[in-house]
């Protein structure tokens, strides 16, 4: 459990480098609500990481780069909304299929009754 800073109320596993043994970050297991979007993700410390830049094929310290904050929470809300819309459409299609099947069954029953 974290004892200070932003991780004070968090339960996490520490990530160590197998080569040098240094602490490279954490994986948050239990967090306050304001950090919930980071649960089960690798949160790496920039000071101990090097990044490979594809554009110019060079390695630089991560601390020299700026990373945009993730829109993960916004994206999850949008994804949930899309899933709910698709679910409603599927329910509508399912009910239409059931209505058609009932009509066909009634029609078949009437045809057998008239013979």
RAPERA-V702039 format. One record per residue. RES is the residue in one letter. SS is DSSP state (@ for helix, = for strand, . for the rest). Layout:
res=RES ss=SS
res=RES ss=SS
This chain:
res=X ss=.
res=X ss=.
res=X ss=.
res=X ss=.
res=X ss=@
res=X ss=@
res=X ss=@
res=X ss=.
res=X ss=.
res=X ss=.
res=X ss==
res=X ss==
res=X ss==
res=X ss==
res=X ss==
res=X ss==
res=X ss=.
res=X ss=.
res=X ss=.
res=X ss=.
res=X ss=.
res=X ss=.
res=X ss==
res=X ss==
res=X ss==
res=X ss==
res=X ss==
res=X ss==
res=X ss==
res=X ss==
res=X ss=.
res=X ss=.
res=X ss=@
res=X ss=@
res=X ss=@
res=X ss=@
res=X ss=@
res=X ss=@
res=X ss=.
res=X ss=.
res=X ss=.
res=X ss==
res=X ss==
res=X ss==
res=X ss=.
res=X ss=@
res=X ss=@
res=X ss=@
res=X ss=.
res=X ss==
res=X ss==
res=X ss==
res=X ss==
res=X ss=.
res=X ss=.
res=X ss=.
res=X ss=.
res=X ss==
res=X ss==
res=X ss==
res=X ss==
res=X ss=@
res=X ss=@
res=X ss=@
res=X ss=.
res=X ss=.
res=X ss=.
res=X ss=.
res=X ss=.
res=X ss=.
res=X ss=.
res=X ss=@
res=X ss=@
res=X ss=@
res=X ss=@
res=X ss=@
res=X ss=@
res=X ss=@
res=X ss=@
res=X ss=@
res=X ss=@
res=X ss=@
res=X ss=@
res=X ss=@
res=X ss=@
res=X ss=@
res=X ss=@
res=X ss=@
res=X ss=@
res=X ss=@
res=X ss=@
res=X ss=@
res=X ss=@
res=X ss=@
res=X ss=@
res=X ss=@
res=X ss=@
res=X ss=@
res=X ss=@
res=X ss=@
res=X ss=@
res=X ss=@
res=X ss=@
res=X ss=@
res=X ss=@
res=X ss=@
res=X ss=@
res=X ss=@
res=X ss=@
res=X ss=@
res=X ss=@
res=X ss=@
res=X ss=@
res=X ss=.
res=X ss=.
